[in-house]
């Protein structure tokens, strides 16, 4: 039996039978950069920002930076830079709140409204 750190699945999903991902997170990140216009590759690769759960994994940013640099090629590998947001794991929640306030607006259903009116409120708000 082999033991792995859970974050290893993000870098080597093929090691885990139940994961159907072809690429590790570092490969997917680099592939995303490469799909963009050549003129912005350096800007993109030097401004990778982590948010959410990965911010809480000790050494994750460093591992991601090393892994991307290892496959990026000589020219791009010099520019790889990974940083984390100030809010870290709270960032997705803050983003969802902003989305709710600016985009969803009146379609948002509060728990109390749902309890008072029931599931039919979804049909009323959605139309």
C-alpha positions, 0 to 999 in steps of 0.5 A: 500500500502506498501513502500519498498526501491528498493534494498529490491528486491535484498534481498526479490524478492518474495515480488515483483510479477514481479520478478521470482527469488527464492533466494535473493542475499544473498542466491544466494551468499551463495549457490554459496560458498557452491557449491564449495569444502568444503576446500575453503568455508572460503576463499570464504566467507571472500573475497566477493567483490562488484562491479558495481551498488550495490557499490553505494547503501548506506548500501548495503555491510553491509546489505549483510554481515549481511544477509549472516552471518544470514543464513551461519551457526555458523562456516561460519558466523564468516568469512563473509566479504564484501568489495567494489572495488576502482572503484565501479560503474565504474568496469564493464566498466573497465572490458568491456574495458579490455575484448575488448582489450585482447579478442575481438581484431580485431572483435571490431567495432568502431562507425565510422567504422560502419557508414562508411561501414554499417552493413556488417562490422559485417559479415566481422569481424565475419568471 
